[in-house]
Every structure is written in structure tokens, then in C-alpha cells.
Amino acid sequence: AFSRLANLPPEEGGSGLPARVTMLWGESAQRAAFVANEAHIHTVVDDPARMLGQVDAVMVVLRHGAQHHDAALPFLRAGISTWVDKPFTTDIGQAAALVAAARESGALLAGGSTCKYCPDVLWLRDKYRAMCADGGVISAGLNFPGELDSPYGGLYFYGGHTAEILTTAFGPDIISVKADVTAGNVIAVFKYASLGVCVNFAEVSEFHAALYGAKEVAVHSIDISTIYRQGFAKFVQGVLTRTPPEQIISLASPPVRQAPASFKKESSLMYSVWTGTCVTRTRAVTFFMGNKLLCKKHARRPLEKVFHFFTNSNPLSGEPAK
């Protein structure tokens, strides 16, 4: 998608922005050749290191987040502007290493889910703020896919999208998370100081959000069909202006590894196991899972790998989530 946005003319779906993909590497030579032909990329390399010194910026868009660190690190060390697609990484230590490399070299580093640029997500953010100022919001909810059994890292693959929609709309100051698995889908409640947001990681084709306020109920669909275009524009703008589209500190926050003091045991399926962290813009959020369900359904995988995903949640839109 990014290659087509860069290289095709506007009448064929291109962005018209002053950027062009000139070199390409892919894990599959066959797939790389197909993309190169489709997006008019003239040079396909068999080793990404051959791009060093030949490009002004790179976009790391490998599907499995576990590969992002090794792919991005050489370019960051060389001072080359780098976009790392969602999930930023699947390991907090690797995320911190990328941030450290960018700081040392002065390279621009950005990435994460482009869902945070979605006009409907920004509408949700603005509507939430307006309702908070006019009587308050009692609770909220939204749905987005989250494949536990994705071959690209399980919940890591889509989980970052949902986390960044959540923190863009409602802010990063999450206190705790409770989650359960029902009918193969994750249902999680994200607790804020004065709000609870229920998120259904349901495998459905339409996405919606609801705000339940003291004076009104607002329901809005979420159309993500233009997010690649919006994300690409943010990165290109950052590269051209040499201005990071986000605060680099947002890409690696320290994990929280204990329950909040106020946490109470509400259900035998909701409190028994800490399984990982969801890193947001300013803090990490503890996941509590019911080990009976997880152990039965996911016995082949370590519990800490099931619900531990890293996400960059600081909006690149210029205005941080509040």
C-alpha cells in the first residue's frame, strides 16, 4: 500500500506527495518482484544492507513484529529516518533498543498503527471530549479484530491497532485492564480514573464505537479505508521537515509488573494471572487474565506470550492524546 501511494500517479491511487520508493527488499523474492512491478520500483535487493547510503528514509513493514528490531536497527544507527509498522515490536527491550539507537544517531523514528489517523477515530476523540465537558461520559465501548492465533504473533498483529484507537480517543492514562476469552474472542475492560471502556476484539468486518453520556448516547462507525494514506502523509511530512511526528519517549515506556494497589478479585476467571503488558504513551498497563480459560485454550503457548504486545500509542497527528 505504501509503495503504491508513493509511486503511482494520483489518478491511479497515488498520494501525489514528494516521495518515491526506489529500492525494495522482501522475505519472498516472488512477492518482492510482484510488488516492484505493481508499484514501479526499479531496484529489488537481496539484502536490505545494500540500501544503506542509497536512501533517505525506510519503512519497515514486515508482518511479524518480532522481525522489526533487526530490520530497522541498521538504518537507525546510520541516521536514516525510519518508519516501523505495527506492532512496533513484540518485545519491550527491543523497542527500547530502537529508541536508543534513534536518539544516539539523531534519526527520525516513527510508526505504529495508522488507525490513530483515521478520521472516525479523531471524531470519536473530539466527541468524547465534548461530551465530557457537557455532563460527562459514563462508559464507552468499541470493537476491532484481534486474532489470538494469528501466525504473525497472535494478538500482537492486530492488538496494536485497537490499543492506539483506544488511547487516541480516550487518552493514555489507563489504570488497569481486565480481560477474558469468550467464544474465541477477547473481551477487555480498560479502566480509566472516571471511565471504563469495553473493547471487543471480535473477528467481524464492521467496526463501531459508542459513548454513553449523561445527556446523550453517541454511536459511530469506524472506517479505516484511508489510514495508509494518512499515515504515509504523516511520515513524509516528518522526513521533509526533519521534525519527529511524535515524541520518541512514547515508543518505549517501562513495564508495570504488579497489580495496582486498588485491584480487587472480582471473578475467578478475571484476576488469577498477570500475563503481560500493553505499553501506552506514558505507562504500561497490566493485563489480568483468567488462567483457567487461557490454560485450557492456549496450553501450547506460554501465558505471557498470549496477551503481551507492544504498541506505539502517541498520535502522530501533532496533537497528543489527552
C-alpha positions as CSV (number, residue, x, y, z in Angstrom):
1,A,0.0,0.0,0.0
2,F,2.8,2.5,0.9
3,S,4.7,1.7,-2.3
4,R,1.6,2.4,-4.4
5,L,0.9,5.6,-2.6
6,A,4.5,6.8,-3.2
7,N,5.0,5.7,-6.8
8,L,1.7,5.7,-8.6
9,P,0.2,8.9,-10.1
10,P,-2.9,10.4,-8.2
11,E,-5.3,9.2,-10.9
12,E,-4.1,5.6,-10.2
13,G,-4.4,6.0,-6.4
14,G,-1.0,7.6,-5.6
15,S,-0.7,10.2,-2.9
16,G,1.0,12.9,-5.0
17,L,3.5,13.5,-2.2
18,P,7.1,14.3,-3.0
19,A,8.4,10.9,-2.1
20,R,9.2,7.8,-4.1
21,V,10.1,4.2,-3.3
22,T,13.3,3.5,-5.2
23,M,14.5,0.2,-3.5
24,L,12.7,-2.8,-2.1
25,W,13.6,-5.9,-0.1
26,G,11.2,-8.7,0.8
27,E,11.4,-12.1,2.6
28,S,9.9,-13.7,-0.5
29,A,11.7,-12.9,-3.8
30,Q,8.5,-13.7,-5.7
31,R,6.4,-11.4,-3.6
32,A,9.0,-8.6,-3.8
33,A,9.1,-8.9,-7.6
34,F,5.3,-8.7,-7.7
35,V,5.2,-5.5,-5.6
36,A,8.1,-4.0,-7.5
37,N,6.2,-4.5,-10.8
38,E,2.9,-3.2,-9.4
39,A,4.4,0.0,-7.8
40,H,7.1,0.6,-10.5
41,I,10.1,0.1,-8.2
42,H,13.2,-0.3,-10.2
43,T,15.6,-1.9,-7.8
44,V,14.9,-5.0,-5.7
45,V,17.8,-6.1,-3.4
46,D,18.6,-9.4,-1.9
47,D,20.0,-7.8,1.3
48,P,18.5,-4.7,3.0
49,A,22.0,-3.6,3.9
50,R,22.5,-2.7,0.3
51,M,20.1,0.2,0.8
52,L,22.4,1.9,3.3
53,G,23.7,5.1,1.8
54,Q,21.3,4.9,-1.0
55,V,18.0,6.1,0.5
56,D,16.8,9.0,2.6
57,A,14.2,7.0,4.6
58,V,12.9,3.5,5.1
59,M,9.6,1.9,6.0
60,V,9.8,-1.4,7.8
61,V,6.5,-3.2,7.1
62,L,7.3,-6.9,7.8
63,R,4.1,-8.5,9.0
64,H,5.6,-10.2,12.1
65,G,6.6,-7.6,14.7
66,A,9.3,-9.9,16.1
67,Q,11.3,-9.1,12.9
68,H,11.1,-5.3,13.2
69,H,14.0,-4.7,15.5
70,D,16.6,-6.5,13.4
71,A,15.3,-4.9,10.2
72,A,15.2,-1.3,11.5
73,L,18.3,-1.1,13.7
74,P,21.0,-0.7,11.0
75,F,19.1,2.2,9.4
76,L,18.6,3.9,12.7
77,R,22.2,3.5,13.6
78,A,23.1,5.1,10.2
79,G,20.9,8.1,11.0
80,I,18.2,7.3,8.4
81,S,14.6,8.2,9.0
82,T,12.7,5.1,9.8
83,W,9.0,4.1,10.0
84,V,8.3,0.8,11.9
85,D,4.9,-0.5,11.2
86,K,2.6,-2.1,13.8
87,P,3.3,-3.8,16.0
88,F,6.3,-1.6,16.7
89,T,8.0,-4.7,18.3
90,T,6.8,-7.7,20.2
91,D,9.5,-7.2,22.9
92,I,9.8,-4.2,25.1
93,G,13.6,-4.5,25.3
94,Q,13.8,-4.4,21.5
95,A,11.6,-1.3,21.4
96,A,13.8,0.4,23.9
97,A,16.9,-0.5,21.8
98,L,15.4,1.1,18.6
99,V,14.6,4.3,20.5
100,A,18.1,4.4,22.0
101,A,19.6,3.9,18.5
102,A,17.5,6.8,17.1
103,R,18.5,9.1,20.0
104,E,22.1,8.3,19.5
105,S,22.2,8.9,15.8
106,G,19.5,11.6,15.6
107,A,17.4,9.6,13.2
108,L,13.7,10.3,12.9
109,L,11.8,7.3,14.3
110,A,8.0,6.9,13.9
111,G,5.5,4.2,13.3
112,G,2.8,2.0,14.9
113,S,-0.8,1.7,13.8
114,T,-2.1,4.2,11.3
115,C,-5.5,3.7,12.8
116,K,-4.7,6.7,15.0
117,Y,-5.1,8.9,11.9
118,C,-8.5,7.6,11.0
119,P,-11.0,10.5,10.7
120,D,-13.6,8.5,12.6
121,V,-11.2,7.8,15.4
122,L,-10.4,11.5,15.6
123,W,-14.1,12.2,15.5
124,L,-14.5,9.8,18.5
125,R,-11.8,11.6,20.4
126,D,-13.4,15.0,19.8
127,K,-16.9,13.8,20.6
128,Y,-15.6,12.2,23.8
129,R,-14.0,15.5,24.9
130,A,-17.1,17.5,24.0
131,M,-19.4,15.1,26.0
132,C,-17.0,15.2,29.0
133,A,-17.4,18.9,29.0
134,D,-21.2,18.7,28.8
135,G,-22.4,16.4,31.5
136,G,-19.7,13.7,31.4
137,V,-19.3,10.3,29.9
138,I,-20.4,7.3,31.9
139,S,-18.9,4.5,29.9
140,A,-17.8,3.6,26.3
141,G,-17.1,0.7,24.0
142,L,-15.7,-0.3,20.7
143,N,-14.8,-3.3,18.6
144,F,-11.9,-4.2,16.4
145,P,-10.3,-7.6,15.4
146,G,-7.7,-9.3,17.5
147,E,-6.5,-12.7,16.3
148,L,-5.2,-14.9,19.1
149,D,-4.0,-17.5,16.7
150,S,-2.6,-15.2,14.0
151,P,0.6,-16.6,12.5
152,Y,2.2,-13.2,12.8
153,G,2.5,-13.1,16.6
154,G,-1.1,-13.8,17.8
155,L,-2.7,-10.8,19.4
156,Y,0.4,-8.6,18.6
157,F,-0.6,-8.5,15.0
158,Y,-3.9,-6.6,15.4
159,G,-3.8,-5.7,19.1
160,G,-1.7,-2.6,18.4
161,H,-4.5,-1.2,16.2
162,T,-7.0,-1.5,19.0
163,A,-4.7,-0.1,21.6
164,E,-3.9,3.0,19.5
165,I,-7.6,3.6,18.7
166,L,-8.3,3.4,22.4
167,T,-5.5,5.8,23.5
168,T,-6.1,8.2,20.7
169,A,-9.8,8.5,21.6
170,F,-9.7,8.3,25.4
171,G,-6.1,9.1,26.3
172,P,-3.1,7.0,27.6
173,D,-3.8,7.2,31.4
174,I,-5.2,3.7,31.7
175,I,-5.2,2.3,35.3
176,S,-5.7,-1.4,34.7
177,V,-7.1,-3.9,32.2
178,K,-9.3,-7.0,32.8
179,A,-9.9,-9.4,30.0
180,D,-11.5,-12.7,29.2
181,V,-11.8,-15.0,26.3
182,T,-15.3,-15.9,25.2
183,A,-16.3,-17.8,22.0
184,G,-12.7,-17.4,20.8
185,N,-12.8,-13.6,21.1
186,V,-11.1,-11.4,23.7
187,I,-13.3,-9.0,25.7
188,A,-11.4,-6.5,27.7
189,V,-12.3,-3.6,30.0
190,F,-9.8,-0.7,30.2
191,K,-10.2,1.2,33.4
192,Y,-9.6,5.0,33.5
193,A,-9.9,7.2,36.6
194,S,-13.5,8.1,35.7
195,L,-14.4,5.8,32.8
196,G,-14.5,2.2,31.8
197,V,-14.1,1.3,28.1
198,C,-15.2,-2.2,27.0
199,V,-13.3,-3.4,23.9
200,N,-14.4,-6.4,21.9
201,F,-11.6,-7.9,19.8
202,A,-14.2,-9.6,17.6
203,E,-13.5,-11.1,14.2
204,V,-16.1,-9.1,12.4
205,S,-16.0,-6.9,9.3
206,E,-17.6,-3.7,10.6
207,F,-16.2,-1.5,13.5
208,H,-18.1,0.7,15.7
209,A,-17.7,2.8,18.9
210,A,-20.3,4.0,21.4
211,L,-20.1,6.8,24.1
212,Y,-22.7,6.6,26.9
213,G,-23.1,10.1,28.3
214,A,-25.2,11.7,30.9
215,K,-27.1,13.6,28.3
216,E,-26.7,11.5,25.1
217,V,-25.6,8.3,23.6
218,A,-23.3,8.6,20.6
219,V,-22.7,5.7,18.3
220,H,-20.3,6.0,15.4
221,S,-18.8,3.6,12.8
222,I,-15.1,3.4,12.2
223,D,-14.0,3.3,8.6
224,I,-10.3,2.6,8.3
225,S,-10.1,2.5,4.5
226,T,-7.9,5.6,4.2
227,I,-5.5,5.1,7.1
228,Y,-2.5,4.1,4.9
229,R,-2.8,7.3,3.0
230,Q,-3.0,9.4,6.2
231,G,-0.1,7.5,7.9
232,F,2.1,7.8,4.8
233,A,1.5,11.6,4.7
234,K,2.5,12.0,8.3
235,F,5.8,10.1,7.8
236,V,6.6,12.0,4.6
237,Q,5.9,15.3,6.4
238,G,8.2,14.3,9.2
239,V,11.0,13.3,6.9
240,L,10.8,16.5,4.8
241,T,10.7,18.8,7.8
242,R,13.1,16.8,9.9
243,T,10.6,17.0,12.7
244,P,9.7,13.8,14.6
245,P,5.9,13.3,14.2
246,E,5.9,12.0,17.8
247,Q,7.9,12.2,21.0
248,I,10.4,9.5,20.9
249,I,9.9,8.6,24.5
250,S,6.4,7.4,23.7
251,L,7.9,4.4,21.8
252,A,9.3,2.7,24.9
253,S,7.8,3.1,28.3
254,P,8.8,0.9,31.3
255,P,6.5,-2.0,32.0
256,V,4.4,-2.4,35.1
257,R,4.8,-5.8,36.6
258,Q,2.4,-5.8,39.6
259,A,-1.3,-5.3,40.2
260,P,-2.5,-1.8,41.2
261,A,-3.0,-1.5,45.0
262,S,-6.7,-0.9,44.4
263,F,-7.2,-4.1,42.3
264,K,-9.8,-6.4,43.7
265,K,-10.6,-10.0,42.9
266,E,-14.0,-9.8,41.2
267,S,-14.1,-13.1,39.4
268,S,-12.2,-16.4,39.4
269,L,-11.7,-16.0,35.7
270,M,-10.5,-12.4,35.8
271,Y,-7.7,-12.0,38.3
272,S,-5.5,-15.0,38.7
273,V,-2.7,-14.5,36.3
274,W,-0.6,-11.5,35.1
275,T,0.3,-12.2,31.5
276,G,1.9,-9.2,30.0
277,T,1.8,-5.5,29.4
278,C,0.2,-3.2,26.9
279,V,2.6,-0.2,26.6
280,T,0.9,3.1,26.1
281,R,2.2,6.6,25.6
282,T,3.1,7.2,29.2
283,R,2.9,4.0,31.1
284,A,2.4,0.2,30.8
285,V,-0.9,-1.4,31.6
286,T,-1.2,-4.7,33.4
287,F,-3.3,-7.5,31.9
288,F,-5.1,-9.8,34.3
289,M,-6.3,-13.0,32.7
290,G,-8.3,-16.0,33.9
291,N,-5.8,-18.8,33.8
292,K,-8.5,-21.5,33.6
293,L,-9.6,-20.3,30.2
294,L,-6.2,-19.5,28.9
295,C,-4.5,-22.6,30.1
296,K,-7.2,-24.7,28.5
297,K,-7.4,-22.9,25.2
298,H,-3.7,-21.9,24.8
299,A,-1.8,-24.6,26.7
300,R,0.7,-24.9,23.9
301,R,1.9,-21.3,24.4
302,P,3.4,-19.6,27.4
303,L,0.8,-17.4,29.1
304,E,3.0,-14.3,29.0
305,K,3.1,-14.5,25.2
306,V,-0.7,-14.6,24.6
307,F,-1.6,-11.1,25.7
308,H,1.7,-9.2,25.7
309,F,2.0,-6.8,22.8
310,F,3.9,-3.6,22.3
311,T,2.2,-0.6,20.9
312,N,3.2,2.9,20.0
313,S,0.2,4.9,21.1
314,N,1.2,8.5,20.7
315,P,-0.8,10.0,17.8
316,L,1.3,11.4,15.0
317,S,-1.4,13.9,14.2
318,G,0.5,16.7,16.0
319,E,-1.8,16.9,19.0
320,P,-1.1,14.3,21.7
321,A,-4.0,12.3,23.1
322,K,-5.2,13.6,26.4
